[in-house]
Amino acid sequence: MTTYSKTLIQESPIRVKTIVGVAVVVFVFLMPFSLYNFFQEKYILGTGSLSVVLLMAINAWNCWHGRYYPFLILIGLAPIIVIFLGFAIYQQGLIGLLWCYPAVISFYFMLPERYAWGANIVLLAMSLPMSWLFLDAELASRATATLLCVSAFAVIFVRVISIQQNELHDLAMTDSLTGLSNRVQLHGSLEQAVQMYERHVIPMTLISLDLDNFKKINDTLGHDAGDDVLRGIGKLLQKRIRRSDKVFRLGGEEFLILLYETDAKEGFLVAEELRKKIESMQLLPDRSVTTSLGIATLQPNENWRDWMKRSDDNMYRAKKQGRNRVVT
């Protein structure tokens, strides 16, 4: 399985269900016409429609088993559908043209949006001229207008759905207060870091960061002040940490920083720099905010849970030793 196909299946399981649903609908509604064409000795139409049904079924089977290859659908299944529709229009006129409407919509269900655009442009470029060639002007004009409307509506519908899916994905993966990653991404990110270390011996370091006496801030100044502090910390971490690194808010006043290609010495320097910057920030009007930080560099044959626990343990040691310090 290619990385692209695997990623898309994992991130959009709805894509699999949609493609399977399209295949079922095509089988239920197109198969009777395929058989009817054979009975009527229209073997080319029957073979073409049956090919579409079988290819849809094969595509749905592959997707159900985690193999989704949109580019192959674009250069394989989509051209066969367009060719079949072109021959159907040639043989049946308006009746053949009617099959273009479900095809326009099905492309957006089976393909990523940019691929669906290309497939539908090809479909319209084939069907619209043929409608003017084989239909009278009144029917051809109506067919042109309705096909363009259906295509435009499909574009709008899919765009809105895509935007909503992206927004829901961001809400699920991101802490709403600080804009940092949340626990949902934690397992996968740490597991990926462990695998990179095992394959390429790339040093990986975790920094557990916890604000000191945060409950006192909430109790004396209110939760709004506490939220402002957390937002300020979030902005600092986003600005200071490299794009290759990752920062998570684990909940409350606790954060976790994953540093790629960073050994224990470098990790300590980063943690100490963060500690000093947070202490010097004017997050509250009458006091400074301090942090306790624990560091753990990934060790051979260590899983991500034990790695994270060592980082947390070091952070709690920092608190026991007086807070506002880094412990490795």
C-alpha positions as CSV (number, residue, x, y, z in Angstrom):
1,M,0.0,0.0,0.0
2,T,1.3,3.4,-0.9
3,T,1.8,6.0,1.9
4,Y,-0.8,8.3,0.2
5,S,-3.4,5.5,0.0
6,K,-2.8,4.3,3.6
7,T,-2.9,7.8,5.0
8,L,-6.2,8.7,3.2
9,I,-7.9,5.5,4.4
10,Q,-6.8,6.1,8.0
11,E,-7.8,9.7,8.0
12,S,-11.1,9.3,6.0
13,P,-12.7,6.0,6.7
14,I,-15.9,7.6,5.4
15,R,-14.3,7.5,2.0
16,V,-14.3,3.7,2.1
17,K,-17.9,3.5,3.2
18,T,-18.9,5.9,0.4
19,I,-17.1,4.0,-2.3
20,V,-18.7,0.7,-1.2
21,G,-22.1,2.4,-1.1
22,V,-21.6,3.8,-4.6
23,A,-20.6,0.3,-5.8
24,V,-23.7,-1.2,-4.3
25,V,-26.0,1.4,-5.9
26,V,-24.3,0.9,-9.3
27,F,-24.7,-2.9,-9.0
28,V,-28.4,-2.6,-8.0
29,F,-29.4,-0.1,-10.7
30,L,-27.0,-0.7,-13.5
31,M,-26.8,-4.5,-13.5
32,P,-30.4,-5.0,-14.7
33,F,-29.8,-2.6,-17.7
34,S,-26.6,-4.5,-18.5
35,L,-28.5,-7.8,-18.6
36,Y,-31.3,-6.2,-20.6
37,N,-28.8,-4.9,-23.2
38,F,-27.5,-8.5,-23.7
39,F,-31.1,-9.8,-24.1
40,Q,-31.6,-7.0,-26.7
41,E,-28.4,-8.1,-28.4
42,K,-26.8,-4.8,-27.7
43,Y,-23.6,-6.4,-26.8
44,I,-21.3,-3.4,-26.8
45,L,-23.6,-1.5,-24.4
46,G,-24.1,-4.6,-22.3
47,T,-20.3,-5.2,-22.1
48,G,-19.6,-1.6,-21.3
49,S,-22.1,-1.3,-18.5
50,L,-21.1,-4.7,-17.1
51,S,-17.5,-3.6,-17.1
52,V,-18.4,-0.5,-15.2
53,V,-20.2,-2.6,-12.6
54,L,-17.4,-5.1,-12.2
55,L,-14.7,-2.4,-12.0
56,M,-16.8,-0.6,-9.3
57,A,-17.1,-3.8,-7.4
58,I,-13.3,-4.4,-7.6
59,N,-12.6,-0.9,-6.5
60,A,-14.9,-1.2,-3.5
61,W,-13.4,-4.6,-2.6
62,N,-9.9,-3.0,-2.6
63,C,-10.9,-0.1,-0.6
64,W,-12.7,-2.3,2.0
65,H,-9.4,-4.1,2.4
66,G,-7.4,-0.9,2.9
67,R,-6.1,-0.5,-0.7
68,Y,-7.3,2.8,-2.2
69,Y,-5.4,4.1,-5.2
70,P,-7.1,7.2,-6.5
71,F,-4.7,7.8,-9.4
72,L,-5.5,4.3,-10.7
73,I,-9.2,5.0,-10.5
74,L,-8.6,8.3,-12.4
75,I,-6.6,6.7,-15.3
76,G,-8.5,3.3,-15.2
77,L,-12.1,3.4,-14.1
78,A,-12.9,7.0,-15.0
79,P,-11.9,6.7,-18.7
80,I,-13.9,3.5,-19.0
81,I,-17.0,5.2,-17.6
82,V,-16.5,8.2,-19.9
83,I,-16.1,5.9,-23.0
84,F,-19.2,3.9,-22.0
85,L,-21.2,7.0,-21.6
86,G,-20.0,8.4,-25.0
87,F,-21.1,5.2,-26.7
88,A,-24.4,5.2,-24.8
89,I,-25.1,8.7,-26.0
90,Y,-24.2,7.7,-29.6
91,Q,-26.5,4.7,-29.5
92,Q,-29.4,5.9,-27.3
93,G,-29.3,9.7,-27.5
94,L,-31.1,11.3,-24.6
95,I,-31.5,8.0,-22.7
96,G,-27.7,7.5,-22.8
97,L,-27.1,11.1,-21.7
98,L,-29.2,10.5,-18.6
99,W,-26.4,8.2,-17.2
100,C,-24.0,11.2,-17.2
101,Y,-25.8,12.6,-14.1
102,P,-25.0,9.9,-11.6
103,A,-21.5,9.6,-13.1
104,V,-20.9,13.3,-12.4
105,I,-21.7,12.8,-8.7
106,S,-20.0,9.4,-8.3
107,F,-16.7,10.8,-9.4
108,Y,-16.7,13.2,-6.4
109,F,-17.5,10.2,-4.1
110,M,-14.8,8.0,-5.5
111,L,-11.9,10.4,-6.0
112,P,-10.1,13.2,-4.1
113,E,-11.5,16.6,-5.0
114,R,-8.8,17.6,-7.5
115,Y,-9.0,14.3,-9.3
116,A,-12.8,14.5,-9.4
117,W,-12.5,17.9,-11.1
118,G,-10.4,16.5,-13.8
119,A,-12.6,13.5,-14.4
120,N,-15.7,15.6,-14.6
121,I,-14.1,18.1,-17.0
122,V,-13.4,15.2,-19.3
123,L,-16.9,13.9,-18.9
124,L,-18.5,17.2,-19.7
125,A,-16.1,17.8,-22.6
126,M,-17.3,14.5,-24.1
127,S,-21.0,14.6,-23.3
128,L,-22.0,18.2,-24.0
129,P,-20.7,18.3,-27.6
130,M,-22.3,14.9,-28.3
131,S,-25.6,16.0,-26.9
132,W,-25.6,18.9,-29.4
133,L,-24.6,16.5,-32.1
134,F,-27.3,13.8,-31.5
135,L,-30.1,15.8,-29.9
136,D,-32.2,18.6,-31.2
137,A,-31.2,22.1,-30.1
138,E,-33.9,22.4,-27.3
139,L,-33.0,19.1,-25.7
140,A,-29.3,19.8,-26.0
141,S,-29.6,23.2,-24.4
142,R,-31.6,21.7,-21.5
143,A,-29.1,18.9,-21.1
144,T,-26.2,21.3,-21.1
145,A,-27.8,23.5,-18.5
146,T,-28.8,20.6,-16.2
147,L,-25.5,18.8,-16.5
148,L,-23.6,21.9,-15.6
149,C,-25.9,22.6,-12.7
150,V,-25.5,19.1,-11.3
151,S,-21.7,19.3,-11.7
152,A,-21.7,22.7,-9.9
153,F,-23.9,21.5,-7.1
154,A,-21.7,18.4,-6.6
155,V,-18.6,20.7,-6.4
156,I,-20.3,23.0,-3.8
157,F,-21.5,20.0,-1.8
158,V,-18.2,18.3,-1.7
159,R,-16.3,21.5,-0.9
160,V,-18.6,22.2,2.0
161,I,-18.2,18.6,3.3
162,S,-14.4,18.8,2.9
163,I,-14.3,22.1,4.9
164,Q,-16.4,20.6,7.6
165,Q,-14.3,17.4,7.8
166,N,-11.1,19.5,8.1
167,E,-12.7,21.6,10.8
168,L,-13.8,18.6,12.8
169,H,-10.4,17.0,12.3
170,D,-8.7,20.1,13.7
171,L,-11.1,20.2,16.6
172,A,-10.4,16.6,17.4
173,M,-6.7,16.9,17.1
174,T,-6.1,20.3,18.6
175,D,-6.4,21.8,22.1
176,S,-8.9,24.6,21.7
177,L,-7.3,26.9,24.3
178,T,-3.7,26.9,23.2
179,G,-3.8,25.7,19.6
180,L,-1.4,22.9,20.5
181,S,-1.8,19.2,19.7
182,N,-3.8,17.2,22.2
183,R,-3.7,13.7,23.5
184,V,-5.4,12.3,20.4
185,Q,-2.1,12.6,18.4
186,L,0.2,11.7,21.3
187,H,0.3,7.9,20.8
188,G,0.9,7.9,17.1
189,S,3.5,10.7,17.3
190,L,5.6,9.0,20.0
191,E,5.3,5.6,18.3
192,Q,6.5,7.1,15.1
193,A,9.5,8.6,16.9
194,V,10.3,5.2,18.4
195,Q,10.2,3.6,15.0
196,M,12.5,6.3,13.5
197,Y,15.0,5.8,16.3
198,E,15.0,2.0,15.8
199,R,15.5,2.3,12.1
200,H,17.9,5.2,11.8
201,V,19.2,5.7,15.4
202,I,18.0,9.2,15.4
203,P,18.1,10.7,18.9
204,M,14.7,11.7,20.3
205,T,14.1,13.6,23.5
206,L,10.9,14.4,25.5
207,I,10.4,17.4,27.8
208,S,7.6,17.2,30.3
209,L,6.7,20.7,31.4
210,D,4.3,21.6,34.2
211,L,3.5,25.1,35.6
212,D,4.3,25.6,39.2
213,N,1.5,26.4,41.6
214,F,-1.0,26.8,38.8
215,K,-3.9,26.0,41.1
216,K,-3.0,29.1,43.2
217,I,-3.2,31.3,40.1
218,N,-6.7,30.0,39.3
219,D,-7.8,30.3,43.0
220,T,-6.5,33.8,43.5
221,L,-6.8,35.5,40.1
222,G,-9.6,33.4,38.5
223,H,-9.7,31.0,35.7
224,D,-9.6,33.7,33.0
225,A,-6.1,34.7,34.2
226,G,-5.2,31.0,34.2
227,D,-6.4,30.6,30.7
228,D,-4.3,33.6,29.6
229,V,-1.3,32.1,31.1
230,L,-1.8,28.8,29.3
231,R,-2.4,30.7,26.0
232,G,0.8,32.6,26.6
233,I,2.8,29.4,27.2
234,G,1.2,27.8,24.1
235,K,2.3,30.8,21.9
236,L,5.8,30.6,23.3
237,L,6.1,26.9,22.6
238,Q,4.8,27.2,19.1
239,K,7.2,30.0,18.4
240,R,10.3,28.4,19.9
241,I,9.9,24.8,18.9
242,R,11.0,23.8,15.4
243,R,8.5,22.7,12.8
244,S,9.9,19.2,12.9
245,D,9.2,19.0,16.7
246,K,5.8,18.5,18.3
247,V,4.1,20.1,21.3
248,F,1.2,18.6,23.2
249,R,-1.0,20.0,25.9
250,L,-1.8,16.9,28.0
251,G,-4.4,18.6,30.1
252,G,-4.5,21.2,32.8
253,E,-1.1,22.9,33.1
254,E,0.9,20.0,31.8
255,F,2.7,20.0,28.4
256,L,4.9,17.5,26.5
257,I,7.5,18.5,23.9
258,L,8.9,16.0,21.4
259,L,12.3,17.0,20.0
260,Y,13.4,15.2,16.9
261,E,17.2,14.6,16.3
262,T,17.9,15.9,19.8
263,D,20.1,14.2,22.4
264,A,20.0,14.7,26.2
265,K,22.5,17.6,26.2
266,E,20.7,19.5,23.5
267,G,17.4,18.7,25.1
268,F,18.6,20.1,28.4
269,L,19.6,23.4,26.7
270,V,16.2,23.7,25.1
271,A,14.4,23.0,28.4
272,E,16.6,25.5,30.3
273,E,15.9,28.1,27.7
274,L,12.2,27.6,27.9
275,R,12.3,27.7,31.7
276,K,14.1,31.0,31.7
277,K,11.9,32.5,29.0
278,I,8.7,31.5,30.8
279,E,9.9,33.0,34.1
280,S,10.8,36.3,32.4
281,M,7.5,36.6,30.5
282,Q,4.9,39.1,31.8
283,L,2.1,36.5,31.9
284,L,0.7,37.9,35.2
285,P,0.7,41.5,36.4
286,D,2.0,40.9,39.9
287,R,4.1,37.7,39.8
288,S,6.2,35.6,37.5
289,V,5.2,32.1,36.3
290,T,7.7,29.3,36.8
291,T,7.8,25.8,35.5
292,S,9.3,22.4,36.4
293,L,10.7,20.4,33.5
294,G,11.7,16.8,33.2
295,I,13.8,15.4,30.3
296,A,14.1,11.8,28.9
297,T,16.1,10.8,25.8
298,L,14.8,7.6,24.1
299,Q,16.8,4.5,25.0
300,P,17.3,1.3,23.0
301,N,14.4,-1.1,23.2
302,E,12.3,1.4,25.1
303,N,8.6,1.8,24.2
304,W,6.9,5.1,24.1
305,R,5.0,4.6,27.4
306,D,8.1,3.9,29.4
307,W,9.9,6.8,27.7
308,M,7.1,9.2,28.5
309,K,6.9,7.9,32.1
310,R,10.7,8.6,32.6
311,S,10.1,12.2,31.4
312,D,7.1,12.6,33.8
313,D,9.1,11.1,36.7
314,N,11.9,13.6,36.1
315,M,9.4,16.5,36.0
316,Y,8.0,15.4,39.4
317,R,11.5,15.2,40.8
318,A,12.0,18.8,39.7
319,K,8.9,19.8,41.7
320,K,10.1,17.9,44.8
321,Q,13.5,19.5,44.5
322,G,12.0,23.0,44.8
323,R,10.3,23.7,41.4
324,N,11.5,26.1,38.7
325,R,14.2,23.7,37.5
326,V,15.1,21.1,34.9
327,V,15.9,17.5,35.8
328,T,17.3,14.9,33.5
